[in-house]
Amino acid sequence: MEYILERIDKIKDEALDARYNMEQIVTKISTGMLSESYNLKEANDTFQHFKAIITQ
């Protein structure tokens, strides 16, 4: 049971990190701080990471 709770906490932390990263990408896109191609790569990398967290 303790292992499950630790795993849930780890997934929650990783999900919060992924959400923060997505918010940073949106901020950078909206302020024009990144080139379009870099925006897409960074957004895709973050999405893939978040998807991996969810499917674990």
mmCIF entry with sequence, helices, sheets and N, C-alpha, C, O atoms, coordinates in Angstrom:
data_MODEL
# 
_entry.id   MODEL 
# 
_entity.id                         1 
_entity.type                       polymer 
_entity.pdbx_number_of_molecules   1 
# 
_entity_poly.entity_id                      1 
_entity_poly.type                           'polypeptide(L)' 
_entity_poly.nstd_linkage                   no 
_entity_poly.nstd_monomer                   no 
_entity_poly.pdbx_seq_one_letter_code       MEYILERIDKIKDEALDARYNMEQIVTKISTGMLSESYNLKEANDTFQHFKAIITQ 
_entity_poly.pdbx_seq_one_letter_code_can   MEYILERIDKIKDEALDARYNMEQIVTKISTGMLSESYNLKEANDTFQHFKAIITQ 
_entity_poly.pdbx_strand_id                 A 
# 
loop_
_entity_poly_seq.entity_id 
_entity_poly_seq.num 
_entity_poly_seq.mon_id 
_entity_poly_seq.hetero 
1 1  MET n 
1 2  GLU n 
1 3  TYR n 
1 4  ILE n 
1 5  LEU n 
1 6  GLU n 
1 7  ARG n 
1 8  ILE n 
1 9  ASP n 
1 10 LYS n 
1 11 ILE n 
1 12 LYS n 
1 13 ASP n 
1 14 GLU n 
1 15 ALA n 
1 16 LEU n 
1 17 ASP n 
1 18 ALA n 
1 19 ARG n 
1 20 TYR n 
1 21 ASN n 
1 22 MET n 
1 23 GLU n 
1 24 GLN n 
1 25 ILE n 
1 26 VAL n 
1 27 THR n 
1 28 LYS n 
1 29 ILE n 
1 30 SER n 
1 31 THR n 
1 32 GLY n 
1 33 MET n 
1 34 LEU n 
1 35 SER n 
1 36 GLU n 
1 37 SER n 
1 38 TYR n 
1 39 ASN n 
1 40 LEU n 
1 41 LYS n 
1 42 GLU n 
1 43 ALA n 
1 44 ASN n 
1 45 ASP n 
1 46 THR n 
1 47 PHE n 
1 48 GLN n 
1 49 HIS n 
1 50 PHE n 
1 51 LYS n 
1 52 ALA n 
1 53 ILE n 
1 54 ILE n 
1 55 THR n 
1 56 GLN n 
# 
_struct_asym.id          A 
_struct_asym.entity_id   1 
# 
loop_
_struct_conf.conf_type_id 
_struct_conf.id 
_struct_conf.pdbx_PDB_helix_id 
_struct_conf.beg_label_comp_id 
_struct_conf.beg_label_asym_id 
_struct_conf.beg_label_seq_id 
_struct_conf.pdbx_beg_PDB_ins_code 
_struct_conf.end_label_comp_id 
_struct_conf.end_label_asym_id 
_struct_conf.end_label_seq_id 
_struct_conf.pdbx_end_PDB_ins_code 
_struct_conf.beg_auth_comp_id 
_struct_conf.beg_auth_asym_id 
_struct_conf.beg_auth_seq_id 
_struct_conf.end_auth_comp_id 
_struct_conf.end_auth_asym_id 
_struct_conf.end_auth_seq_id 
_struct_conf.pdbx_PDB_helix_class 
_struct_conf.details 
_struct_conf.pdbx_PDB_helix_length 
HELX_P HELX_P1 AA1 GLU A 2  ? SER A 30 ? GLU A 2  SER A 30 1 ? 29 
HELX_P HELX_P2 AA2 GLU A 36 ? THR A 55 ? GLU A 36 THR A 55 1 ? 20 
# 
_struct_conf_type.id          HELX_P 
_struct_conf_type.criteria    ? 
_struct_conf_type.reference   ? 
# 
loop_
_atom_site.group_PDB 
_atom_site.id 
_atom_site.type_symbol 
_atom_site.label_atom_id 
_atom_site.label_alt_id 
_atom_site.label_comp_id 
_atom_site.label_asym_id 
_atom_site.label_entity_id 
_atom_site.label_seq_id 
_atom_site.pdbx_PDB_ins_code 
_atom_site.Cartn_x 
_atom_site.Cartn_y 
_atom_site.Cartn_z 
_atom_site.occupancy 
_atom_site.B_iso_or_equiv 
_atom_site.pdbx_formal_charge 
_atom_site.auth_seq_id 
_atom_site.auth_comp_id 
_atom_site.auth_asym_id 
_atom_site.auth_atom_id 
_atom_site.pdbx_PDB_model_num 
ATOM 1   N N  . MET A 1 1  ? 0.823  -1.197 0.000   1.00 0.00 ? 1  MET A N  1 
ATOM 2   C CA . MET A 1 1  ? 0.000  0.000  0.000   1.00 0.00 ? 1  MET A CA 1 
ATOM 3   C C  . MET A 1 1  ? 0.870  1.264  0.000   1.00 0.00 ? 1  MET A C  1 
ATOM 4   O O  . MET A 1 1  ? 0.587  2.232  -0.706  1.00 0.00 ? 1  MET A O  1 
ATOM 5   N N  . GLU A 1 2  ? 1.925  1.227  0.804   1.00 0.00 ? 2  GLU A N  1 
ATOM 6   C CA . GLU A 1 2  ? 2.806  2.396  0.868   1.00 0.00 ? 2  GLU A CA 1 
ATOM 7   C C  . GLU A 1 2  ? 3.460  2.671  -0.486  1.00 0.00 ? 2  GLU A C  1 
ATOM 8   O O  . GLU A 1 2  ? 3.639  3.823  -0.880  1.00 0.00 ? 2  GLU A O  1 
ATOM 9   N N  . TYR A 1 3  ? 3.815  1.585  -1.195  1.00 0.00 ? 3  TYR A N  1 
ATOM 10  C CA . TYR A 1 3  ? 4.406  1.737  -2.523  1.00 0.00 ? 3  TYR A CA 1 
ATOM 11  C C  . TYR A 1 3  ? 3.437  2.456  -3.459  1.00 0.00 ? 3  TYR A C  1 
ATOM 12  O O  . TYR A 1 3  ? 3.840  3.328  -4.228  1.00 0.00 ? 3  TYR A O  1 
ATOM 13  N N  . ILE A 1 4  ? 2.170  2.089  -3.392  1.00 0.00 ? 4  ILE A N  1 
ATOM 14  C CA . ILE A 1 4  ? 1.158  2.709  -4.256  1.00 0.00 ? 4  ILE A CA 1 
ATOM 15  C C  . ILE A 1 4  ? 1.040  4.194  -3.951  1.00 0.00 ? 4  ILE A C  1 
ATOM 16  O O  . ILE A 1 4  ? 0.961  5.012  -4.868  1.00 0.00 ? 4  ILE A O  1 
ATOM 17  N N  . LEU A 1 5  ? 1.027  4.552  -2.666  1.00 0.00 ? 5  LEU A N  1 
ATOM 18  C CA . LEU A 1 5  ? 0.928  5.967  -2.294  1.00 0.00 ? 5  LEU A CA 1 
ATOM 19  C C  . LEU A 1 5  ? 2.157  6.747  -2.751  1.00 0.00 ? 5  LEU A C  1 
ATOM 20  O O  . LEU A 1 5  ? 2.035  7.882  -3.213  1.00 0.00 ? 5  LEU A O  1 
ATOM 21  N N  . GLU A 1 6  ? 3.334  6.146  -2.627  1.00 0.00 ? 6  GLU A N  1 
ATOM 22  C CA . GLU A 1 6  ? 4.559  6.799  -3.099  1.00 0.00 ? 6  GLU A CA 1 
ATOM 23  C C  . GLU A 1 6  ? 4.512  6.991  -4.613  1.00 0.00 ? 6  GLU A C  1 
ATOM 24  O O  . GLU A 1 6  ? 4.919  8.031  -5.131  1.00 0.00 ? 6  GLU A O  1 
ATOM 25  N N  . ARG A 1 7  ? 4.014  5.982  -5.308  1.00 0.00 ? 7  ARG A N  1 
ATOM 26  C CA . ARG A 1 7  ? 3.905  6.054  -6.773  1.00 0.00 ? 7  ARG A CA 1 
ATOM 27  C C  . ARG A 1 7  ? 2.938  7.155  -7.186  1.00 0.00 ? 7  ARG A C  1 
ATOM 28  O O  . ARG A 1 7  ? 3.210  7.905  -8.123  1.00 0.00 ? 7  ARG A O  1 
ATOM 29  N N  . ILE A 1 8  ? 1.811  7.253  -6.488  1.00 0.00 ? 8  ILE A N  1 
ATOM 30  C CA . ILE A 1 8  ? 0.829  8.307  -6.776  1.00 0.00 ? 8  ILE A CA 1 
ATOM 31  C C  . ILE A 1 8  ? 1.453  9.675  -6.559  1.00 0.00 ? 8  ILE A C  1 
ATOM 32  O O  . ILE A 1 8  ? 1.272  10.574 -7.381  1.00 0.00 ? 8  ILE A O  1 
ATOM 33  N N  . ASP A 1 9  ? 2.186  9.847  -5.459  1.00 0.00 ? 9  ASP A N  1 
ATOM 34  C CA . ASP A 1 9  ? 2.848  11.128 -5.192  1.00 0.00 ? 9  ASP A CA 1 
ATOM 35  C C  . ASP A 1 9  ? 3.849  11.473 -6.289  1.00 0.00 ? 9  ASP A C  1 
ATOM 36  O O  . ASP A 1 9  ? 3.933  12.624 -6.719  1.00 0.00 ? 9  ASP A O  1 
ATOM 37  N N  . LYS A 1 10 ? 4.611  10.470 -6.743  1.00 0.00 ? 10 LYS A N  1 
ATOM 38  C CA . LYS A 1 10 ? 5.594  10.714 -7.805  1.00 0.00 ? 10 LYS A CA 1 
ATOM 39  C C  . LYS A 1 10 ? 4.898  11.134 -9.096  1.00 0.00 ? 10 LYS A C  1 
ATOM 40  O O  . LYS A 1 10 ? 5.337  12.070 -9.764  1.00 0.00 ? 10 LYS A O  1 
ATOM 41  N N  . ILE A 1 11 ? 3.817  10.448 -9.445  1.00 0.00 ? 11 ILE A N  1 
ATOM 42  C CA . ILE A 1 11 ? 3.083  10.792 -10.664 1.00 0.00 ? 11 ILE A CA 1 
ATOM 43  C C  . ILE A 1 11 ? 2.489  12.191 -10.548 1.00 0.00 ? 11 ILE A C  1 
ATOM 44  O O  . ILE A 1 11 ? 2.515  12.952 -11.515 1.00 0.00 ? 11 ILE A O  1 
ATOM 45  N N  . LYS A 1 12 ? 1.953  12.541 -9.380  1.00 0.00 ? 12 LYS A N  1 
ATOM 46  C CA . LYS A 1 12 ? 1.405  13.889 -9.184  1.00 0.00 ? 12 LYS A CA 1 
ATOM 47  C C  . LYS A 1 12 ? 2.492  14.940 -9.362  1.00 0.00 ? 12 LYS A C  1 
ATOM 48  O O  . LYS A 1 12 ? 2.267  15.963 -10.009 1.00 0.00 ? 12 LYS A O  1 
ATOM 49  N N  . ASP A 1 13 ? 3.670  14.695 -8.790  1.00 0.00 ? 13 ASP A N  1 
ATOM 50  C CA . ASP A 1 13 ? 4.778  15.643 -8.935  1.00 0.00 ? 13 ASP A CA 1 
ATOM 51  C C  . ASP A 1 13 ? 5.189  15.794 -10.399 1.00 0.00 ? 13 ASP A C  1 
ATOM 52  O O  . ASP A 1 13 ? 5.413  16.907 -10.874 1.00 0.00 ? 13 ASP A O  1 
ATOM 53  N N  . GLU A 1 14 ? 5.286  14.672 -11.110 1.00 0.00 ? 14 GLU A N  1 
ATOM 54  C CA . GLU A 1 14 ? 5.663  14.724 -12.521 1.00 0.00 ? 14 GLU A CA 1 
ATOM 55  C C  . GLU A 1 14 ? 4.593  15.426 -13.351 1.00 0.00 ? 14 GLU A C  1 
ATOM 56  O O  . GLU A 1 14 ? 4.912  16.161 -14.285 1.00 0.00 ? 14 GLU A O  1 
ATOM 57  N N  . ALA A 1 15 ? 3.337  15.201 -13.015 1.00 0.00 ? 15 ALA A N  1 
ATOM 58  C CA . ALA A 1 15 ? 2.250  15.867 -13.738 1.00 0.00 ? 15 ALA A CA 1 
ATOM 59  C C  . ALA A 1 15 ? 2.290  17.371 -13.495 1.00 0.00 ? 15 ALA A C  1 
ATOM 60  O O  . ALA A 1 15 ? 2.067  18.151 -14.420 1.00 0.00 ? 15 ALA A O  1 
ATOM 61  N N  . LEU A 1 16 ? 2.570  17.786 -12.264 1.00 0.00 ? 16 LEU A N  1 
ATOM 62  C CA . LEU A 1 16 ? 2.680  19.218 -11.973 1.00 0.00 ? 16 LEU A CA 1 
ATOM 63  C C  . LEU A 1 16 ? 3.850  19.835 -12.728 1.00 0.00 ? 16 LEU A C  1 
ATOM 64  O O  . LEU A 1 16 ? 3.742  20.950 -13.239 1.00 0.00 ? 16 LEU A O  1 
ATOM 65  N N  . ASP A 1 17 ? 4.974  19.111 -12.800 1.00 0.00 ? 17 ASP A N  1 
ATOM 66  C CA . ASP A 1 17 ? 6.124  19.598 -13.570 1.00 0.00 ? 17 ASP A CA 1 
ATOM 67  C C  . ASP A 1 17 ? 5.763  19.747 -15.041 1.00 0.00 ? 17 ASP A C  1 
ATOM 68  O O  . ASP A 1 17 ? 6.112  20.746 -15.670 1.00 0.00 ? 17 ASP A O  1 
ATOM 69  N N  . ALA A 1 18 ? 5.065  18.759 -15.592 1.00 0.00 ? 18 ALA A N  1 
ATOM 70  C CA . ALA A 1 18 ? 4.663  18.818 -16.999 1.00 0.00 ? 18 ALA A CA 1 
ATOM 71  C C  . ALA A 1 18 ? 3.707  19.980 -17.234 1.00 0.00 ? 18 ALA A C  1 
ATOM 72  O O  . ALA A 1 18 ? 3.804  20.668 -18.250 1.00 0.00 ? 18 ALA A O  1 
ATOM 73  N N  . ARG A 1 19 ? 2.784  20.205 -16.299 1.00 0.00 ? 19 ARG A N  1 
ATOM 74  C CA . ARG A 1 19 ? 1.847  21.328 -16.431 1.00 0.00 ? 19 ARG A CA 1 
ATOM 75  C C  . ARG A 1 19 ? 2.613  22.652 -16.409 1.00 0.00 ? 19 ARG A C  1 
ATOM 76  O O  . ARG A 1 19 ? 2.340  23.544 -17.212 1.00 0.00 ? 19 ARG A O  1 
ATOM 77  N N  . TYR A 1 20 ? 3.565  22.776 -15.495 1.00 0.00 ? 20 TYR A N  1 
ATOM 78  C CA . TYR A 1 20 ? 4.377  23.990 -15.426 1.00 0.00 ? 20 TYR A CA 1 
ATOM 79  C C  . TYR A 1 20 ? 5.122  24.200 -16.746 1.00 0.00 ? 20 TYR A C  1 
ATOM 80  O O  . TYR A 1 20 ? 5.172  25.316 -17.264 1.00 0.00 ? 20 TYR A O  1 
ATOM 81  N N  . ASN A 1 21 ? 5.700  23.123 -17.287 1.00 0.00 ? 21 ASN A N  1 
ATOM 82  C CA . ASN A 1 21 ? 6.420  23.233 -18.560 1.00 0.00 ? 21 ASN A CA 1 
ATOM 83  C C  . ASN A 1 21 ? 5.494  23.687 -19.682 1.00 0.00 ? 21 ASN A C  1 
ATOM 84  O O  . ASN A 1 21 ? 5.878  24.517 -20.505 1.00 0.00 ? 21 ASN A O  1 
ATOM 85  N N  . MET A 1 22 ? 4.274  23.146 -19.719 1.00 0.00 ? 22 MET A N  1 
ATOM 86  C CA . MET A 1 22 ? 3.317  23.555 -20.750 1.00 0.00 ? 22 MET A CA 1 
ATOM 87  C C  . MET A 1 22 ? 2.956  25.031 -20.584 1.00 0.00 ? 22 MET A C  1 
ATOM 88  O O  . MET A 1 22 ? 2.843  25.757 -21.572 1.00 0.00 ? 22 MET A O  1 
ATOM 89  N N  . GLU A 1 23 ? 2.775  25.475 -19.341 1.00 0.00 ? 23 GLU A N  1 
ATOM 90  C CA . GLU A 1 23 ? 2.471  26.887 -19.101 1.00 0.00 ? 23 GLU A CA 1 
ATOM 91  C C  . GLU A 1 23 ? 3.619  27.774 -19.572 1.00 0.00 ? 23 GLU A C  1 
ATOM 92  O O  . GLU A 1 23 ? 3.389  28.846 -20.133 1.00 0.00 ? 23 GLU A O  1 
ATOM 93  N N  . GLN A 1 24 ? 4.845  27.332 -19.346 1.00 0.00 ? 24 GLN A N  1 
ATOM 94  C CA . GLN A 1 24 ? 6.005  28.094 -19.800 1.00 0.00 ? 24 GLN A CA 1 
ATOM 95  C C  . GLN A 1 24 ? 6.049  28.174 -21.322 1.00 0.00 ? 24 GLN A C  1 
ATOM 96  O O  . GLN A 1 24 ? 6.383  29.217 -21.884 1.00 0.00 ? 24 GLN A O  1 
ATOM 97  N N  . ILE A 1 25 ? 5.713  27.074 -21.985 1.00 0.00 ? 25 ILE A N  1 
ATOM 98  C CA . ILE A 1 25 ? 5.687  27.071 -23.449 1.00 0.00 ? 25 ILE A CA 1 
ATOM 99  C C  . ILE A 1 25 ? 4.644  28.055 -23.960 1.00 0.00 ? 25 ILE A C  1 
ATOM 100 O O  . ILE A 1 25 ? 4.912  28.832 -24.876 1.00 0.00 ? 25 ILE A O  1 
ATOM 101 N N  . VAL A 1 26 ? 3.456  28.022 -23.365 1.00 0.00 ? 26 VAL A N  1 
ATOM 102 C CA . VAL A 1 26 ? 2.394  28.942 -23.784 1.00 0.00 ? 26 VAL A CA 1 
ATOM 103 C C  . VAL A 1 26 ? 2.839  30.384 -23.585 1.00 0.00 ? 26 VAL A C  1 
ATOM 104 O O  . VAL A 1 26 ? 2.604  31.230 -24.448 1.00 0.00 ? 26 VAL A O  1 
ATOM 105 N N  . THR A 1 27 ? 3.475  30.668 -22.462 1.00 0.00 ? 27 THR A N  1 
ATOM 106 C CA . THR A 1 27 ? 3.968  32.026 -22.198 1.00 0.00 ? 27 THR A CA 1 
ATOM 107 C C  . THR A 1 27 ? 5.003  32.434 -23.243 1.00 0.00 ? 27 THR A C  1 
ATOM 108 O O  . THR A 1 27 ? 4.952  33.545 -23.772 1.00 0.00 ? 27 THR A O  1 
ATOM 109 N N  . LYS A 1 28 ? 5.935  31.542 -23.537 1.00 0.00 ? 28 LYS A N  1 
ATOM 110 C CA . LYS A 1 28 ? 6.972  31.855 -24.522 1.00 0.00 ? 28 LYS A CA 1 
ATOM 111 C C  . LYS A 1 28 ? 6.379  32.056 -25.909 1.00 0.00 ? 28 LYS A C  1 
ATOM 112 O O  . LYS A 1 28 ? 6.803  32.945 -26.648 1.00 0.00 ? 28 LYS A O  1 
ATOM 113 N N  . ILE A 1 29 ? 5.393  31.225 -26.265 1.00 0.00 ? 29 ILE A N  1 
ATOM 114 C CA . ILE A 1 29 ? 4.752  31.368 -27.572 1.00 0.00 ? 29 ILE A CA 1 
ATOM 115 C C  . ILE A 1 29 ? 4.017  32.700 -27.643 1.00 0.00 ? 29 ILE A C  1 
ATOM 116 O O  . ILE A 1 29 ? 4.144  33.434 -28.623 1.00 0.00 ? 29 ILE A O  1 
ATOM 117 N N  . SER A 1 30 ? 3.244  33.010 -26.596 1.00 0.00 ? 30 SER A N  1 
ATOM 118 C CA . SER A 1 30 ? 2.416  34.219 -26.627 1.00 0.00 ? 30 SER A CA 1 
ATOM 119 C C  . SER A 1 30 ? 3.255  35.491 -26.594 1.00 0.00 ? 30 SER A C  1 
ATOM 120 O O  . SER A 1 30 ? 2.816  36.531 -27.086 1.00 0.00 ? 30 SER A O  1 
ATOM 121 N N  . THR A 1 31 ? 4.443  35.424 -26.027 1.00 0.00 ? 31 THR A N  1 
ATOM 122 C CA . THR A 1 31 ? 5.294  36.611 -25.985 1.00 0.00 ? 31 THR A CA 1 
ATOM 123 C C  . THR A 1 31 ? 6.317  36.627 -27.118 1.00 0.00 ? 31 THR A C  1 
ATOM 124 O O  . THR A 1 31 ? 7.127  37.549 -27.216 1.00 0.00 ? 31 THR A O  1 
ATOM 125 N N  . GLY A 1 32 ? 6.277  35.601 -27.975 1.00 0.00 ? 32 GLY A N  1 
ATOM 126 C CA . GLY A 1 32 ? 7.184  35.562 -29.122 1.00 0.00 ? 32 GLY A CA 1 
ATOM 127 C C  . GLY A 1 32 ? 8.630  35.325 -28.752 1.00 0.00 ? 32 GLY A C  1 
ATOM 128 O O  . GLY A 1 32 ? 9.529  35.741 -29.483 1.00 0.00 ? 32 GLY A O  1 
ATOM 129 N N  . MET A 1 33 ? 8.877  34.663 -27.627 1.00 0.00 ? 33 MET A N  1 
ATOM 130 C CA . MET A 1 33 ? 10.251 34.457 -27.169 1.00 0.00 ? 33 MET A CA 1 
ATOM 131 C C  . MET A 1 33 ? 10.955 33.285 -27.854 1.00 0.00 ? 33 MET A C  1 
ATOM 132 O O  . MET A 1 33 ? 12.177 33.162 -27.772 1.00 0.00 ? 33 MET A O  1 
ATOM 133 N N  . LEU A 1 34 ? 10.190 32.426 -28.526 1.00 0.00 ? 34 LEU A N  1 
ATOM 134 C CA . LEU A 1 34 ? 10.792 31.272 -29.188 1.00 0.00 ? 34 LEU A CA 1 
ATOM 135 C C  . LEU A 1 34 ? 10.439 31.271 -30.662 1.00 0.00 ? 34 LEU A C  1 
ATOM 136 O O  . LEU A 1 34 ? 9.402  31.796 -31.065 1.00 0.00 ? 34 LEU A O  1 
ATOM 137 N N  . SER A 1 35 ? 11.304 30.681 -31.456 1.00 0.00 ? 35 SER A N  1 
ATOM 138 C CA . SER A 1 35 ? 10.966 30.513 -32.865 1.00 0.00 ? 35 SER A CA 1 
ATOM 139 C C  . SER A 1 35 ? 9.864  29.473 -32.978 1.00 0.00 ? 35 SER A C  1 
ATOM 140 O O  . SER A 1 35 ? 9.694  28.642 -32.086 1.00 0.00 ? 35 SER A O  1 
ATOM 141 N N  . GLU A 1 36 ? 9.118  29.515 -34.068 1.00 0.00 ? 36 GLU A N  1 
ATOM 142 C CA . GLU A 1 36 ? 7.980  28.605 -34.229 1.00 0.00 ? 36 GLU A CA 1 
ATOM 143 C C  . GLU A 1 36 ? 8.413  27.142 -34.217 1.00 0.00 ? 36 GLU A C  1 
ATOM 144 O O  . GLU A 1 36 ? 7.754  26.314 -33.588 1.00 0.00 ? 36 GLU A O  1 
ATOM 145 N N  . SER A 1 37 ? 9.499  26.812 -34.893 1.00 0.00 ? 37 SER A N  1 
ATOM 146 C CA . SER A 1 37 ? 9.933  25.413 -34.943 1.00 0.00 ? 37 SER A CA 1 
ATOM 147 C C  . SER A 1 37 ? 10.364 24.924 -33.562 1.00 0.00 ? 37 SER A C  1 
ATOM 148 O O  . SER A 1 37 ? 10.101 23.776 -33.202 1.00 0.00 ? 37 SER A O  1 
ATOM 149 N N  . TYR A 1 38 ? 11.013 25.774 -32.799 1.00 0.00 ? 38 TYR A N  1 
ATOM 150 C CA . TYR A 1 38 ? 11.416 25.390 -31.443 1.00 0.00 ? 38 TYR A CA 1 
ATOM 151 C C  . TYR A 1 38 ? 10.189 25.218 -30.559 1.00 0.00 ? 38 TYR A C  1 
ATOM 152 O O  . TYR A 1 38 ? 10.140 24.300 -29.741 1.00 0.00 ? 38 TYR A O  1 
ATOM 153 N N  . ASN A 1 39 ? 9.200  26.089 -30.715 1.00 0.00 ? 39 ASN A N  1 
ATOM 154 C CA . ASN A 1 39 ? 7.958  25.964 -29.946 1.00 0.00 ? 39 ASN A CA 1 
ATOM 155 C C  . ASN A 1 39 ? 7.334  24.602 -30.159 1.00 0.00 ? 39 ASN A C  1 
ATOM 156 O O  . ASN A 1 39 ? 6.936  23.940 -29.201 1.00 0.00 ? 39 ASN A O  1 
ATOM 157 N N  . LEU A 1 40 ? 7.244  24.179 -31.410 1.00 0.00 ? 40 LEU A N  1 
ATOM 158 C CA . LEU A 1 40 ? 6.612  22.904 -31.722 1.00 0.00 ? 40 LEU A CA 1 
ATOM 159 C C  . LEU A 1 40 ? 7.402  21.736 -31.144 1.00 0.00 ? 40 LEU A C  1 
ATOM 160 O O  . LEU A 1 40 ? 6.815  20.790 -30.620 1.00 0.00 ? 40 LEU A O  1 
ATOM 161 N N  . LYS A 1 41 ? 8.722  21.795 -31.236 1.00 0.00 ? 41 LYS A N  1 
ATOM 162 C CA . LYS A 1 41 ? 9.542  20.712 -30.690 1.00 0.00 ? 41 LYS A CA 1 
ATOM 163 C C  . LYS A 1 41 ? 9.407  20.654 -29.178 1.00 0.00 ? 41 LYS A C  1 
ATOM 164 O O  . LYS A 1 41 ? 9.219  19.574 -28.618 1.00 0.00 ? 41 LYS A O  1 
ATOM 165 N N  . GLU A 1 42 ? 9.499  21.788 -28.512 1.00 0.00 ? 42 GLU A N  1 
ATOM 166 C CA . GLU A 1 42 ? 9.401  21.812 -27.054 1.00 0.00 ? 42 GLU A CA 1 
ATOM 167 C C  . GLU A 1 42 ? 8.013  21.365 -26.598 1.00 0.00 ? 42 GLU A C  1 
ATOM 168 O O  . GLU A 1 42 ? 7.887  20.614 -25.631 1.00 0.00 ? 42 GLU A O  1 
ATOM 169 N N  . ALA A 1 43 ? 6.984  21.823 -27.287 1.00 0.00 ? 43 ALA A N  1 
ATOM 170 C CA . ALA A 1 43 ? 5.619  21.424 -26.939 1.00 0.00 ? 43 ALA A CA 1 
ATOM 171 C C  . ALA A 1 43 ? 5.444  19.918 -27.130 1.00 0.00 ? 43 ALA A C  1 
ATOM 172 O O  . ALA A 1 43 ? 4.836  19.256 -26.290 1.00 0.00 ? 43 ALA A O  1 
ATOM 173 N N  . ASN A 1 44 ? 5.967  19.380 -28.214 1.00 0.00 ? 44 ASN A N  1 
ATOM 174 C CA . ASN A 1 44 ? 5.853  17.943 -28.467 1.00 0.00 ? 44 ASN A CA 1 
ATOM 175 C C  . ASN A 1 44 ? 6.612  17.134 -27.418 1.00 0.00 ? 44 ASN A C  1 
ATOM 176 O O  . ASN A 1 44 ? 6.101  16.128 -26.926 1.00 0.00 ? 44 ASN A O  1 
ATOM 177 N N  . ASP A 1 45 ? 7.817  17.561 -27.073 1.00 0.00 ? 45 ASP A N  1 
ATOM 178 C CA . ASP A 1 45 ? 8.600  16.853 -26.058 1.00 0.00 ? 45 ASP A CA 1 
ATOM 179 C C  . ASP A 1 45 ? 7.862  16.823 -24.725 1.00 0.00 ? 45 ASP A C  1 
ATOM 180 O O  . ASP A 1 45 ? 7.807  15.786 -24.065 1.00 0.00 ? 45 ASP A O  1 
ATOM 181 N N  . THR A 1 46 ? 7.294  17.961 -24.329 1.00 0.00 ? 46 THR A N  1 
ATOM 182 C CA . THR A 1 46 ? 6.567  18.032 -23.064 1.00 0.00 ? 46 THR A CA 1 
ATOM 183 C C  . THR A 1 46 ? 5.315  17.170 -23.114 1.00 0.00 ? 46 THR A C  1 
ATOM 184 O O  . THR A 1 46 ? 4.996  16.478 -22.147 1.00 0.00 ? 46 THR A O  1 
ATOM 185 N N  . PHE A 1 47 ? 4.604  17.209 -24.239 1.00 0.00 ? 47 PHE A N  1 
ATOM 186 C CA . PHE A 1 47 ? 3.408  16.385 -24.381 1.00 0.00 ? 47 PHE A CA 1 
ATOM 187 C C  . PHE A 1 47 ? 3.763  14.902 -24.292 1.00 0.00 ? 47 PHE A C  1 
ATOM 188 O O  . PHE A 1 47 ? 3.071  14.142 -23.614 1.00 0.00 ? 47 PHE A O  1 
ATOM 189 N N  . GLN A 1 48 ? 4.824  14.489 -24.964 1.00 0.00 ? 48 GLN A N  1 
ATOM 190 C CA . GLN A 1 48 ? 5.226  13.082 -24.937 1.00 0.00 ? 48 GLN A CA 1 
ATOM 191 C C  . GLN A 1 48 ? 5.605  12.657 -23.517 1.00 0.00 ? 48 GLN A C  1 
ATOM 192 O O  . GLN A 1 48 ? 5.294  11.543 -23.098 1.00 0.00 ? 48 GLN A O  1 
ATOM 193 N N  . HIS A 1 49 ? 6.272  13.539 -22.783 1.00 0.00 ? 49 HIS A N  1 
ATOM 194 C CA . HIS A 1 49 ? 6.642  13.241 -21.398 1.00 0.00 ? 49 HIS A CA 1 
ATOM 195 C C  . HIS A 1 49 ? 5.389  13.077 -20.540 1.00 0.00 ? 49 HIS A C  1 
ATOM 196 O O  . HIS A 1 49 ? 5.289  12.135 -19.754 1.00 0.00 ? 49 HIS A O  1 
ATOM 197 N N  . PHE A 1 50 ? 4.434  13.997 -20.694 1.00 0.00 ? 50 PHE A N  1 
ATOM 198 C CA . PHE A 1 50 ? 3.195  13.936 -19.930 1.00 0.00 ? 50 PHE A CA 1 
ATOM 199 C C  . PHE A 1 50 ? 2.413  12.674 -20.289 1.00 0.00 ? 50 PHE A C  1 
ATOM 200 O O  . PHE A 1 50 ? 1.846  12.024 -19.411 1.00 0.00 ? 50 PHE A O  1 
ATOM 201 N N  . LYS A 1 51 ? 2.382  12.329 -21.566 1.00 0.00 ? 51 LYS A N  1 
ATOM 202 C CA . LYS A 1 51 ? 1.686  11.119 -22.023 1.00 0.00 ? 51 LYS A CA 1 
ATOM 203 C C  . LYS A 1 51 ? 2.323  9.874  -21.401 1.00 0.00 ? 51 LYS A C  1 
ATOM 204 O O  . LYS A 1 51 ? 1.619  8.945  -21.006 1.00 0.00 ? 51 LYS A O  1 
ATOM 205 N N  . ALA A 1 52 ? 3.639  9.859  -21.317 1.00 0.00 ? 52 ALA A N  1 
ATOM 206 C CA . ALA A 1 52 ? 4.338  8.725  -20.710 1.00 0.00 ? 52 ALA A CA 1 
ATOM 207 C C  . ALA A 1 52 ? 4.002  8.599  -19.228 1.00 0.00 ? 52 ALA A C  1 
ATOM 208 O O  . ALA A 1 52 ? 3.866  7.488  -18.715 1.00 0.00 ? 52 ALA A O  1 
ATOM 209 N N  . ILE A 1 53 ? 3.868  9.721  -18.541 1.00 0.00 ? 53 ILE A N  1 
ATOM 210 C CA . ILE A 1 53 ? 3.501  9.700  -17.121 1.00 0.00 ? 53 ILE A CA 1 
ATOM 211 C C  . ILE A 1 53 ? 2.128  9.071  -16.944 1.00 0.00 ? 53 ILE A C  1 
ATOM 212 O O  . ILE A 1 53 ? 1.929  8.220  -16.077 1.00 0.00 ? 53 ILE A O  1 
ATOM 213 N N  . ILE A 1 54 ? 1.193  9.495  -17.766 1.00 0.00 ? 54 ILE A N  1 
ATOM 214 C CA . ILE A 1 54 ? -0.184 9.022  -17.638 1.00 0.00 ? 54 ILE A CA 1 
ATOM 215 C C  . ILE A 1 54 ? -0.295 7.531  -17.934 1.00 0.00 ? 54 ILE A C  1 
ATOM 216 O O  . ILE A 1 54 ? -1.071 6.830  -17.285 1.00 0.00 ? 54 ILE A O  1 
ATOM 217 N N  . THR A 1 55 ? 0.471  7.039  -18.904 1.00 0.00 ? 55 THR A N  1 
ATOM 218 C CA . THR A 1 55 ? 0.335  5.641  -19.316 1.00 0.00 ? 55 THR A CA 1 
ATOM 219 C C  . THR A 1 55 ? 1.163  4.683  -18.472 1.00 0.00 ? 55 THR A C  1 
ATOM 220 O O  . THR A 1 55 ? 1.128  3.476  -18.714 1.00 0.00 ? 55 THR A O  1 
ATOM 221 N N  . GLN A 1 56 ? 1.898  5.178  -17.498 1.00 0.00 ? 56 GLN A N  1 
ATOM 222 C CA . GLN A 1 56 ? 2.708  4.296  -16.644 1.00 0.00 ? 56 GLN A CA 1 
ATOM 223 C C  . GLN A 1 56 ? 1.834  3.436  -15.770 1.00 0.00 ? 56 GLN A C  1 
ATOM 224 O O  . GLN A 1 56 ? 2.342  2.633  -14.987 1.00 0.00 ? 56 GLN A O  1 
# 
